[in-house]
Amino acid sequence: MAVKEKELQEAKASYLRAIAFAKKHALHSEHLVNAYLGLAWCLAVQGQTPAAIKNYEKARQLTESPETQKLIDKKLAELKK
């Protein structure tokens, strides 16, 4: 399924707002991890690989879920090829 550029930009803006809100209020949870993951995905789709990697790595750092860590590790390996 192709993602429309406008929808992608709207999604990125939403993830950035969520991250900013969490930082402002010192909130650290899996919701913040999901915001970083969503932003990373958007960036990867747009071909912004270095920025995508940075956000996947931030999500990896924040998550406590071994399953999420494994999924992020897989995605990072794909992007770093």
Number of C-alpha atoms within 10 A of each C-alpha: 3 4 9 8 12 9 11 17 14 12 16 20 13 15 21 16 13 17 20 14 13 16 12 9 8 9 13 13 12 15 14 22 22 18 22 26 23 21 25 26 22 23 20 18 14 13 11 13 17 14 16 25 22 14 22 27 18 16 24 22 11 16 19 13 11 10 10 17 18 12 14 19 15 11 15 18 11 9 13 9 5
